[in-house]
Amino acid sequence: MDSIDLASLEQRARLRYEVARAARSLLGFTPALLLIAAATAMGRRPSSALVFGGLLFFTGAFLLWRGNTLHRAVLPGVLAGVIPLTFALMANQGHACAGGHCSTWCLPACIAGGVVAGLGVSWFAARRGLDWRFWAGASAVSLLTGAMGCACIGSSGVIGLAGGFAAASLPWGVRYALSHVR
């Protein structure tokens, strides 16, 4: 009679379990591909939208796979990130010219969108009493979603998005840090 190698059996069961969870996570985040396709089609820089969209897809799927607090960060992060994405895509539709100088509204739209997204993520985290892991996950998803549109003028749009987001999130971060000082 053969003996059962429990360690090997447990390892194979764990591998199957993790593969199934990863597949469900990828499948669960596939609706984001529609958002990525729309941002790529409507944006001024489709290659940047694809890069940020690819990062968004794998980040969102990873957070869903990790579970716990991180999987709850995905939907609020995407919803908050749609705001700067929409602002940037709308700003790409026109520009202003005065005195021989033309400018787009992309950078101000990205900064404003970053502020609104940062406030949204921080408000949701504070309202639900969630920890820094939720905030970090939702922030990553939100920034990657917004960056698909904010790359309209290159890195300065993404930096403006991140700066607005950080400025709006600062009060929550300070409040969270002070509440955990012993």
C-alpha positions in Angstrom: 0.0 0.0 0.0 1.3 3.4 -0.9 1.5 6.1 1.7 -0.1 9.5 1.1 2.3 12.4 1.0 0.2 15.0 2.8 2.6 17.8 2.2 2.6 17.3 -1.6 -1.2 16.9 -1.6 -1.6 20.1 0.4 0.8 22.0 -1.9 -1.1 20.9 -5.0 -4.5 21.8 -3.4 -3.1 25.2 -2.5 -1.8 25.8 -6.0 -5.1 24.9 -7.5 -6.9 27.2 -5.1 -4.6 30.2 -5.8 -4.9 29.6 -9.6 -8.7 29.6 -9.4 -8.6 32.8 -7.3 -6.3 34.5 -9.8 -8.5 33.5 -12.7 -11.6 34.8 -10.9 -9.8 38.1 -10.2 -8.8 38.5 -13.8 -12.3 37.7 -14.9 -13.8 40.0 -12.2 -11.7 43.0 -13.5 -12.4 42.5 -17.2 -15.1 45.3 -17.3 -12.3 47.7 -16.8 -11.1 46.8 -20.3 -14.1 48.8 -21.6 -12.9 51.8 -19.7 -9.3 51.3 -21.0 -10.6 50.9 -24.6 -12.6 54.1 -24.3 -9.7 56.0 -22.8 -7.4 54.7 -25.6 -9.9 55.6 -28.3 -10.8 59.1 -27.0 -7.4 60.2 -25.6 -4.8 62.3 -27.2 -2.1 59.8 -26.5 -3.4 56.3 -27.1 -0.1 54.6 -26.3 0.1 56.2 -22.9 -3.5 55.2 -22.2 -2.6 51.6 -23.1 0.4 51.6 -20.8 -1.5 53.0 -17.9 -4.5 50.9 -18.7 -2.4 47.7 -18.7 -0.9 48.7 -15.3 -4.4 49.4 -14.1 -5.7 46.1 -15.2 -3.0 44.1 -13.5 -3.1 46.2 -10.4 -6.9 45.8 -10.1 -6.7 42.1 -10.7 -3.9 41.7 -8.2 -5.8 43.6 -5.5 -8.9 41.5 -6.1 -6.7 38.4 -5.9 -5.1 39.5 -2.6 -8.6 40.0 -1.0 -9.2 41.3 2.6 -9.1 45.1 2.7 -7.5 45.4 -0.7 -10.3 43.9 -2.8 -12.7 46.5 -1.3 -10.4 49.3 -2.6 -10.9 48.4 -6.3 -14.4 49.8 -7.1 -14.0 53.0 -5.1 -10.6 53.5 -6.7 -11.9 53.1 -10.2 -14.9 55.4 -9.5 -12.7 58.1 -8.1 -10.2 57.7 -11.0 -13.0 58.1 -13.6 -13.3 61.8 -12.5 -9.8 62.9 -13.5 -10.0 60.7 -16.6 -13.3 62.4 -17.6 -11.9 65.9 -16.8 -8.8 65.2 -18.9 -10.7 63.7 -21.9 -13.1 66.7 -21.9 -10.2 69.1 -21.6 -8.6 67.5 -24.7 -11.5 68.6 -26.8 -10.4 72.2 -26.9 -7.8 74.7 -26.2 -7.6 78.5 -25.5 -5.5 80.9 -27.6 -4.7 84.5 -26.5 -2.0 86.8 -27.7 -0.4 84.3 -30.0 0.0 81.7 -27.2 -2.2 78.6 -27.1 -2.7 76.4 -24.2 -4.9 73.4 -23.3 -7.0 72.8 -20.3 -5.4 69.4 -19.7 -3.1 70.3 -16.8 -5.7 72.3 -14.8 -8.2 69.5 -15.4 -5.8 66.9 -14.2 -5.0 68.8 -11.0 -8.6 69.4 -10.3 -9.5 65.8 -11.1 -6.7 64.7 -8.8 -8.0 66.8 -6.0 -11.6 65.5 -6.4 -10.3 61.9 -6.6 -8.1 62.3 -3.5 -11.0 63.7 -1.6 -13.2 60.9 -2.7 -10.8 58.1 -1.7 -10.0 59.8 1.6 -13.6 60.5 2.4 -14.6 56.9 1.7 -11.7 55.5 3.8 -12.6 57.8 6.7 -16.3 57.2 6.4 -15.9 53.4 6.5 -13.1 53.5 9.1 -10.7 51.6 6.7 -7.0 51.5 7.2 -4.0 52.6 5.1 -4.0 49.4 3.0 -7.5 50.4 1.6 -6.3 53.9 1.0 -3.1 52.7 -0.8 -5.0 50.3 -3.0 -7.7 52.7 -3.9 -5.2 55.4 -4.5 -3.1 53.2 -6.9 -6.2 52.2 -8.8 -7.5 55.8 -8.9 -4.2 57.3 -10.0 -3.8 54.7 -12.8 -7.3 55.3 -14.0 -6.9 59.0 -14.1 -3.4 58.8 -15.7 -4.9 57.2 -18.8 -6.3 60.6 -19.7 -3.9 62.9 -17.8 -1.0 61.8 -20.0 -2.5 64.2 -22.6 0.4 66.5 -22.3 3.0 64.1 -21.1 4.4 63.5 -17.7 3.3 67.0 -16.4 -0.3 66.0 -16.6 0.3 62.8 -14.6 2.4 64.8 -12.1 -0.4 67.3 -11.8 -2.9 64.5 -11.1 -0.6 63.0 -8.4 0.0 66.4 -6.8 -3.7 67.2 -6.6 -4.4 63.8 -5.3 -1.7 64.0 -2.6 -2.8 67.5 -1.6 -6.3 66.4 -1.1 -5.3 63.2 0.7 -3.0 64.9 3.2 -5.6 65.7 5.8 -6.8 62.1 5.9 -3.2 60.9 6.2 -2.4 63.2 9.0 -5.6 62.3 10.9 -4.9 58.6 10.4 -1.3 58.9 11.6 -2.3 60.9 14.6 -5.0 58.4 15.6 -2.5 55.6 15.5 0.2 57.2 17.6 0.5 55.6 21.0 
